[in-house]
Every structure is written in C-alpha cells, then in structure tokens.
Amino acid sequence: MKIILPTEQWKRCGNAWAKGFAFNADGSLLSACELAEYVSTSNSGADLFLRLQKLNGLYSVVINSPKLQAAAVDPSRNFPIFFRYIDGEAIVSDAPYVLRQANDKLDERALAYYDSAGAVCEGFTLVEGLRQVKPGCLFSFGTETVAESQFFTMAVRKDEVCALSENEFSDILDRVTQRFIRSLNGRQVVLPLTAGFDSRLIACLLHKADYKDVVCYTIGTDNSREVKVAKTVAEKFGFKHLHIDVTNPLVAPLAVMTEADFANYYRRLGAYGNFLWLYDYFAVRYLKENRLVDADACFAPGHSGDSIAGSHLTKTVVGPNDSPRQLAKNILLYNNEYGYRRELLAETEAWFDHLLKDGYLPYSAFQAYIFQNRQAHQIVNAARVYEHFGYELRMPLWDAELMDAMRRLPFECYVNRSFYNACLQSLFFKPMGVAFDGDGACVSNCVFKRQLFKKKLKHFLPNFILHYMTDLNGADGEYVLMQPLLKELLDNGVYASNTDCLSVNKTIRDWYLMKVKQDVNHI
C-alpha cells in the first residue's frame, strides 16, 4: 500500500499515521501522535476494530505494516480518507486530487446519488474508481480488494433499546462537557450560535461549566430571528457576540470567489462528491482577517443534536415498523432534497433490507442511513471550513457516549424530538433564562404529511413552475452570495435561463458538479 498524506496535521508513529484527537476507554485524551502510537501495534483488522470501538473523538487513522494495511475514519467523517487501486496496489490519501488519473471519467451511480441528495454516499466519489472510507468504518486493503467493517452505527436491535431518565441525560451531558473542555486545553471556544436548540445547548453547557473564553457569532440579516435570539443568549451568559451579515459587500466581497483561496476551499470541501456552503466561508474568513478570534481557537458548532433527537424521523413521518421499501421511498422522495431517482430505489431498499434481516429496528436503520450519509457527507462536511482557515473543530453533540445513549431511546421519544426538547427546556433553557416563545413547537403528523406531499409533487413539476413557487431569499445571505455561481452556470450553458435556479442549494450543487466535470475533462 502506498500512502500520500500531504496535510501537515497528520502525525506518524512507526507504520501508523493519525489526525485529530480521541478519548480512550480509560478516559485518556490522545493527541494525533498518541493516536498513531495507539494503533501502531495492531497486527490484525480484528484487533484494530476493537481498538476503534473504544475511541471517542474526531479522528482518522492509517496503518501500513507488513501484517496490516488499513484506514479508518470516525463516524463524523471530519477527516475523510480516499483511495484507489492502481496496478493492484491501494493508494491512500486525504487529498483525492492527487489520486486522479488521465483516463478518469465520472461515476454514473455516484452522479445519481449526487443529483438526488447533493452528495455521494456509500464510499463513492464522482470519479469512477476513486473511493473513500465510509464514516465509522475500518477498511482493510488487500491486493485489488478491500474489506470493510463498521465499528459504529446508529442502528439498534430490540434488546438494545433503553429508556433514559432526565437525570441520566443530564449526567451524560456533564461528562460530555468535561471531555469537551479537557480537549480545549484552555483555548478560546468560537460558537456559531443560532436560534436553534443545539448551539444554544452548547452555550448552556459552557456557561454551566463557567468557561469564560467564548466568542459567539451569528450569520444573518439585521431583522432575522436567528440574530435576535442568539444575541440575547450570548448577553445572558456574558459571552461576546458578533453579528455577521454576509449580504454586506464589506463583509463578503463577491470578488473573493475568483481568488485562489476560494478555489482551494471548494476543492477541499467538495472532494469530488459533497455539497458546500458559502456563508460559512465568508463568515470565518471575516473573523480571521479581522482578528476577531484567537489564532488557536476551537470552533464548536451544534452538529447534530436535532438528528440524534429524531428530527428526520419526524419530518419524513417514519413509523416504528416501516418496511425496507417504505424507508427507501422516505429517503429518495422526502429526505433527498433535489431529485427523485427511481433507479436508486432497489439499491436503497436492499440497504435497509440487509439491516432489518440482521435484526435492527426499522426506524433505527433510517437513523443509521441519515448519519452515515446525509449528516457525515453534507452537514459535518461543512464544518471542514474551520480547518481550511487553520482552526480546530470540536463537536460536543457527536460525543460517542451521548450518541450511543440517544440511539437506544424508544421510538416514542423521537416523535417531535419530545425527549430531547423536553430535557433541554427543563434542564437548561428555562432555569437559565434562555427559553423563547415558539421554541420546539409540536407539529402534527397531518402538517408533516402535507409538507411531504408538496415535496413529492415538486419532483415531477417543470422547472419554470418550480422557480416561481420557490422563495429564494433567506436570512442567511446565501442567495446574494451565490449570484456569481449562477452567472457562471448561465455563461457556460448549464442553465438556459434564471428559471433553472430552483433554490440556492441546488444552484451551488449544480455549480460544483460543473467544476468537477471541467476538472475531469481537462486533467
């Protein structure tokens, strides 16, 4: 196996490399160097698998010894690893571009997923023959073959389901906070604070722990609820708050999108398969250029509390005993944002069928699909913007103990995120004075079903109708930021007119795919 790891954050110990950090089963905090040492003595895939199950953090590892050639990424996929076989040998790298070949072509199966969801999944990339290690998986490389083992899943069997009391949930969050703060080593926390529950929870945890060096920032226009709520929360806790309006050309000059750094950004986050965001890039750039946060600060976004709480189960009206076909349709018709690709139905159904035959509960299989695909490839992938600007990332709500406890909850605890929302309100928001009108309002199944019907209908309507049905403006400023991308799509004939612009996200998705096609055709 050949290894190409150009990123300087990778640390080596003997035949092993590691990036990131993790806590071991005994509570020890392992740096990248210590992680490399931790895996370096593994002499079999089975041994390494057991070691990975004990880790709790954000990391990736690679080992290339005479007895074992393997790579693994944590469930968040924050540090993706790519590979391909050339002349029977596996070539592994964290930079997919160095693995390109002159005769490369686009992968039709991956294109279908990208067209449907805005990101690839199941270890593929948009380039045929160029693969990636799946989130929460260990890949062992042989001659022309690769074996995969999943060491973390959100899926559960019936005997694993376990109710959680409010006190037990509180105790878990206390331990999560302790690990979070230990990993900071006294550094400044930068919190992207919104009106939502997840980032507000992190603010509460930091305040409860009396952590002082916290800077909050909120992206949005002056009159947005996001800004008003976030500013109130920050002021309540004595945290510095910064309001960033990316529609202001002084904050986000669109000419920046023609510069080399933006090209490096979209290539890093896109990585031949992932949707990317614009407002995060301009916001973090603004913070860095104006020295508004410490150079060694750690960013701590609130990914993905709503998802472990069951938001996707509720929004797509997943039942406790849905069939593999029903689960697959929920993914392709309702969860995937862009297009219904009928040819993916049988494959997605088979994915669920495999888990259900292995004894996993249907709704938990749906959660497993969401986390291994949508959350890792689209949501957490966006958090790689912080590394692009030289900052470290922390994701307290991806803590392994918290995720394991939440995945075991009975189905009824996920409906309207009832357990999570109630605990946050009673344990933190109300006692700390940061509860607001409209927080966590319950929505009936009838309302969700009407929304799903409209979403299903949109898959089959012509573009010119959809264009006029869609509100393209938003408080986050993405519509303003994506204008140069829209112009480029029009100039290159990808879009025939402005009516092909159906949403900000779809426009960015289509623009990135255009860039990939140009890259593949002009290597």
C-alpha positions, 0 to 999 in steps of 0.5 A: 500500500502506498500512502500520500498524506500531504496535510501537515496535521497528520502525525506518524508513529512507526507504520501508523499515521493519525489526525485529530484527537480521541478519548480512550476507554480509560478516559485518556485524551490522545493527541494525533501522535498518541493516536498513531502510537495507539494503533501502531501495534495492531497486527490484525483488522480484528484487533484494530476494530476493537481498538476503534470501538473504544475511541471517542473523538474526531479522528482518522487513522492509517496503518501500513505494516507488513501484517496490516494495511488499513484506514479508518475514519470516525463516524463524523467523517471530519477527516475523510480518507480516499483511495484507489487501486492502481496496478493492484496496489491501494493508494491512500490519501486525504487529498483525492486530487492527487489520486486522479488519473488521465483516463478518469471519467465520472461515476454514473451511480455516484452522479445519481446519488449526487443529483438526488441528495447533493452528495455521494454516499456509500464510499463513492466519489464522482470519479469512477474508481476513486473511493473513500472510507465510509464514516465509522468504518475500518477498511482493510486493503488487500491486493485489488480488494478491500474489506470493510467493517463498521465499528459504529452505527446508529442502528439498534436491535430490540434488546438494545433499546433503553429508556433514559431518565432526565437525570441520566441525560443530564449526567451524560451531558456533564461528562460530555462537557468535561471531555469537551473542555479537557480537549480545549486545553484552555483555548478560546471556544468560537460558537456559531450560535443560532436560534436553534436548540443545539448551539444554544445547548452548547452555550448552556453547557459552557456557561454551566461549566463557567468557561469564560473564553467564548466568542459567539457569532451569528450569520444573518440579516439585521431583522432575522430571528436567528440574530435576535435570539442568539444575541440575547443568549450570548448577553445572558451568559456574558459571552461576546457576540458578533453579528455577521451579515454576509449580504454586506459587500464589506463583509463578503466581497463577491470578488473573493470567489475568483481568488485562489483561496476560494478555489482551494476551499471548494476543492477541499470541501467538495472532494469530488462528491459533497455539497458546500456552503458559502456563508460559512466561508465568508463568515470565518474568513471575516473573523480571521482577517479581522482578528476577531478570534484567537489564532488557536481557537476551537470552533464548536458548532451544534452538529447534530443534536436535532438528528440524534433527537429524531428530527428526520424521523419526524419530518419524513413521518417514519413509523416504528415498523416501516418496511425496507421499501417504505424507508427507501421511498422516505429517503429518495422522495422526502429526505433527498432534497433535489431529485427523485431517482427511481433507479436508486430505489432497489439499491436503497431498499436492499440497504435497509433490507440487509439491516432489518434481516440482521435484526435492527429496528426499522426506524433505527436503520433510517437513523443509521442511513441519515448519519452515515450519509446525509449528516457525515457527507453534507452537514459535518462536511461543512464544518471542514471550513474551520480547518481550511482557515487553520482552526480546530473543530470540536463537536460536543453533540457527536460525543460517542457516549451521548450518541450511543445513549440517544440511539437506544431511546424508544421510538416514542421519544423521537416523535417531535424530538419530545425527549430531547426538547423536553430535557433541554427546556427543563434542564437548561433553557428555562432555569437559565433564562434562555427559553423563547416563545415558539421554541420546539413547537409540536407539529402534527403528523397531518402538517408533516404529511402535507409538507411531504406531499408538496415535496413529492409533487415538486419532483415531477413539476417543470422547472419554470413552475418550480422557480416561481413557487420557490422563495429564494431569499433567506436570512442567511445571505446565501442567495446574494452570495451565490449570484456569481455561481449562477452567472457562471452556470448561465455563461457556460450553458448549464442553465438556459435561463434564471428559471433553472435556479430552483433554490440556492442549494441546488444552484451551488450543487449544480455549480460544483458538479460543473467544476468537477466535470471541467476538472475531469475533462481537462486533467 
